[in-house]
Structure formats: C-alpha cells, structure tokens
Amino acid sequence: MGDAAYKRILLKVSGEALMGGAAYGIEPATVRLIATQIKGVSDLGVQVAVVVGGGNIWRGAQASETGMDRATADYAGMLATVINALALQDAIEQVGGDVRTQTAIPIQQVAEPYIRRRAIRHLEKNRVVIFAAGTGNPFMTTDTAAALRAIEIDADVLLIAKNRVDGVYDADPRKKPDARRFARLSYMDALSRRLEVMDSTALSLCMENALPIVVFDVGSHDGIVAAAKGEEIGTRVGSVESLLEPARA
C-alpha cells in the first residue's frame, strides 16, 4: 500500500470546492485537479469513496427561505449533487481512473443505486466509488451523508476537503486575521463550541463511532494525497486533546 496511512477513506468534497475561483457552478480545471489527486491516492493502494455536495449549484435551505417547500428544495439539492458526481466521475476517467457512481435516489440511466455491499465490492476491486444524492432523505445534509457512508463502508477516516479554508479555526479566518487554527480538536470541543467542522448530526455520528476526521484545504498542493498519507495537514478531529496553533501571521 506504499506510504499511505489508511486502507479505506471517505473523501467529502463540497460543491463549493468544485467551483475553484469561479462564482458559480463547476470549474473544469479544479475538478480535474481533484480527480488527479483522487487517482493518485487510489494508485497508492488506498480504497477511495467520495461524497459530493451540491452547494455550487443549489442550496435547499436557502431556497426554502424564499417560500419553497423544504423537502422539495432538498430533493432539488440532491439532483445538484448528481450533476457534480457525474462531472467528477468523468474527470477521474479522463485521468485513467476506474470509478463508479451510486445514488441514494434511483436514477438508473446515469448511475447505480446505492447498495452497500456492491459499493464495498467496488472498493475491494480498487474502483473509486462516488456517492451522490446525499442520504436520499430531505432535511439531511451531505455532511451527514458523508459520515453515514463512511461508517457503513467501514472507512478508516473521513477527509473533508474545504474550499480555501485550511482547517478549523477558533473564529472565521476570513473576518478575523488573528484567528487561530486547531491542529487537533476533540469531538466534544467541536460540538460545544459549534465550530464549523460539519453539522452536529454528522459530527455526533463520527463521535459515536470513533471515526477520525481530517479537515483541510482542497486547493493546497496535493492536499488530498497528503491527507491520505497521514501527513500533518489541516485539523484532525477525534478523541484527542484540542490544540490551537499560534495566531496567523
């Protein structure tokens, strides 16, 4: 397995991470960069599953605030994640990877339905598996889908690729230049301080199942590969003592 730290990982890629420098939608160069890194991790012998978000196209919670039925808005968001999954699937294939997409809501013309045992079999054959459409249920975020799928496939770690944020901070680093990044963070601190790791349902699932989390910047050089190798990158969340790094220069 080379110098990889894990046998099987679940990578959560937010919809925003697929935008790159664009204001909306999918930036092809960014998707190809992510696909190349995923292929690089797979080449290390690591089994890679991916959950994609849809916030670059649609946000159900925001749509519901304008009067749209929340469940309907969330289903529309699930379809946005399918668009992103297909774009990522194609990019992985373009760089030579073997990949399958599974959806939590049946769209059999474009992807397989989510079947846990089939997904695990794909992983055992060193195929990348992309999970789309969240959990298939409204009112559930793709963070929750990522935590749930990671636990279901018995992943060793949940890697969360953020867009232009290189970890978890004690304040919003975009608004406060002196914000400090956590090198390590306990589940309980993340929950009690309401830090922007992932939503509380997802974080609680990870805590209850002792699933470690690594939060990092998808735009950092080979960030996905570095995280899969277990390098000191971003913020590690788990059953650890929280540790803040010095203030940003």
C-alpha positions in Angstrom: 0.0 0.0 0.0 3.0 2.3 -0.3 3.3 5.1 2.2 -0.5 5.6 2.7 -1.7 5.8 6.2 -5.2 4.2 5.6 -6.6 1.2 3.8 -10.0 2.9 3.0 -11.0 6.5 3.1 -14.2 8.5 2.6 -13.5 11.9 1.0 -16.2 14.6 1.3 -15.9 17.2 -1.4 -18.1 20.2 -1.0 -19.9 21.7 -4.0 -18.0 24.9 -3.4 -14.7 23.1 -3.7 -15.7 22.3 -7.3 -16.1 26.0 -8.1 -12.4 26.8 -7.8 -12.1 30.5 -8.5 -15.5 30.7 -10.2 -18.5 32.4 -8.6 -20.9 29.6 -9.5 -21.0 26.1 -11.0 -18.1 23.8 -11.9 -14.6 24.9 -12.9 -13.2 22.1 -15.1 -9.6 22.7 -14.2 -10.4 22.4 -10.5 -12.4 19.2 -11.0 -9.5 17.8 -13.0 -7.1 18.7 -10.2 -9.3 16.9 -7.6 -9.7 13.9 -9.9 -5.9 13.7 -10.4 -5.3 13.6 -6.7 -8.0 11.0 -6.2 -6.4 8.9 -8.8 -3.0 9.4 -7.1 -4.5 8.2 -3.8 -6.0 5.2 -5.5 -2.6 4.4 -7.0 -1.2 4.2 -3.5 -3.5 1.2 -2.9 -6.0 3.1 -0.9 -9.7 2.3 -1.4 -11.4 5.7 -2.1 -15.0 6.6 -1.7 -16.3 10.1 -2.3 -19.4 12.1 -1.2 -20.0 15.2 -3.2 -22.1 18.2 -2.1 -24.2 20.5 -4.3 -23.8 24.0 -2.9 -22.2 25.3 -6.0 -25.5 24.7 -7.9 -28.3 24.6 -5.3 -28.9 25.1 -1.6 -32.1 23.6 -0.4 -32.1 25.5 2.9 -31.8 28.9 1.2 -34.5 28.0 -1.4 -36.9 27.1 1.4 -36.3 30.6 3.0 -37.9 32.1 -0.2 -41.0 30.1 0.4 -40.2 26.8 -1.5 -41.3 23.6 0.3 -38.2 22.5 2.2 -38.5 18.8 1.2 -38.9 19.7 -2.5 -35.9 22.1 -2.2 -33.8 19.4 -0.6 -34.6 16.9 -3.4 -33.5 19.5 -5.9 -30.3 19.8 -4.0 -29.8 16.0 -4.3 -30.1 16.3 -8.0 -27.4 19.0 -7.9 -25.0 16.5 -6.2 -25.7 14.1 -9.0 -24.6 16.7 -11.6 -21.4 17.2 -9.6 -20.8 13.4 -9.2 -21.1 12.9 -12.9 -18.6 15.7 -13.6 -16.2 14.2 -11.1 -16.7 10.7 -12.5 -15.9 11.9 -16.0 -12.8 13.7 -14.8 -11.5 10.6 -12.9 -12.0 8.5 -16.0 -10.2 11.2 -18.1 -7.1 10.8 -15.9 -7.2 7.0 -16.1 -9.1 6.0 -13.0 -11.7 3.3 -12.6 -14.8 4.8 -11.0 -18.5 4.0 -10.2 -21.2 6.4 -9.1 -24.0 5.4 -6.8 -27.1 7.5 -6.0 -29.3 7.4 -2.9 -32.3 8.1 -5.1 -32.7 5.8 -8.2 -31.5 7.4 -11.5 -30.5 4.2 -13.2 -29.9 5.7 -16.6 -26.9 7.5 -15.3 -25.7 5.8 -12.1 -26.1 2.7 -10.0 -28.5 2.7 -7.0 -26.7 2.8 -3.6 -26.2 -0.7 -2.4 -23.8 -1.0 0.5 -22.4 -4.5 -0.4 -21.9 -3.5 -4.0 -20.1 -0.3 -3.1 -17.7 -2.3 -0.8 -17.1 -4.8 -3.6 -16.2 -1.9 -6.0 -13.8 -0.6 -3.4 -12.2 -4.0 -2.9 -11.5 -4.0 -6.7 -9.8 -0.7 -6.3 -12.5 1.3 -8.0 -13.3 4.8 -6.8 -16.9 5.0 -5.7 -18.8 8.3 -5.7 -21.9 8.6 -3.5 -24.4 11.1 -4.8 -27.9 12.4 -3.7 -26.9 12.6 0.0 -28.8 10.1 2.1 -31.8 10.2 -0.1 -33.8 12.0 2.6 -34.7 15.7 2.9 -33.6 17.6 5.9 -30.3 15.7 5.9 -27.0 17.4 4.8 -24.3 15.9 2.6 -22.1 16.1 5.8 -24.5 13.6 7.4 -24.3 11.5 4.2 -20.5 11.5 4.3 -20.4 10.4 8.0 -23.1 7.8 7.4 -21.5 6.3 4.3 -18.0 6.4 5.9 -19.4 4.3 8.8 -21.4 2.0 6.5 -18.3 1.1 4.4 -16.0 0.9 7.5 -13.7 3.7 6.3 -10.6 4.4 8.4 -11.0 8.2 8.2 -13.3 10.9 6.9 -11.4 13.5 4.9 -13.3 16.8 4.5 -12.0 18.9 1.6 -12.9 22.6 2.1 -12.7 25.4 -0.4 -10.0 28.0 0.6 -10.1 27.1 4.3 -7.1 25.0 5.6 -8.7 23.6 8.7 -10.9 24.5 11.7 -10.4 27.9 13.4 -11.5 29.4 16.7 -13.1 32.2 14.6 -13.8 33.0 11.0 -10.4 33.5 9.4 -11.9 35.5 6.6 -13.2 38.1 9.0 -10.6 37.9 11.8 -6.9 37.8 10.6 -5.8 36.8 14.0 -7.9 33.7 14.1 -6.0 30.6 15.2 -6.2 27.2 13.6 -6.7 24.0 15.5 -4.0 21.4 14.8 -6.1 18.9 16.8 -9.7 19.2 18.0 -11.8 16.9 20.1 -15.3 15.9 19.1 -16.8 17.4 22.3 -15.0 20.8 21.8 -16.2 20.9 18.2 -19.8 20.3 19.3 -19.8 22.5 22.3 -18.1 25.5 20.6 -20.2 25.0 17.5 -17.1 25.2 15.3 -17.5 24.8 11.5 -16.3 21.3 11.1 -19.6 19.8 9.9 -23.2 19.8 11.1 -23.9 18.5 14.6 -25.7 15.3 13.4 -22.8 14.3 11.3 -20.3 15.1 14.0 -22.2 13.1 16.6 -22.3 10.1 14.2 -18.5 10.3 13.9 -18.0 10.6 17.6 -20.3 7.7 18.4 -18.4 5.5 16.0 -14.9 6.8 16.8 -14.4 7.9 13.2 -11.5 10.3 12.9 -11.9 13.4 10.7 -9.3 15.5 8.9 -10.4 18.9 7.6 -8.1 20.6 5.0 -8.0 22.9 2.0 -8.7 21.1 -1.3 -6.7 23.8 -3.1 -3.5 23.1 -1.2 -0.7 21.3 -3.1 -1.6 17.6 -3.3 -3.8 18.1 -0.2 -5.9 15.0 -0.7 -2.8 12.8 -1.2 -1.1 14.4 1.8 -4.2 13.7 4.0 -4.4 10.1 2.8 -0.7 9.7 3.7 -1.4 10.8 7.2 0.7 13.9 6.9 0.2 16.8 9.3 -2.3 18.9 7.3 -5.3 20.9 8.3 -7.1 19.9 11.5 -7.6 16.5 12.9 -10.8 15.9 14.9 -11.2 12.9 17.1 -10.7 11.6 20.6 -7.8 13.9 21.2 -6.9 16.9 23.3 -7.6 20.1 21.5 -4.6 22.1 20.4 -4.6 25.6 18.9 -1.7 26.7 16.7 -0.3 30.2 17.0 -2.2 33.2 15.5 -1.8 33.6 11.8 1.0 35.9 10.6 
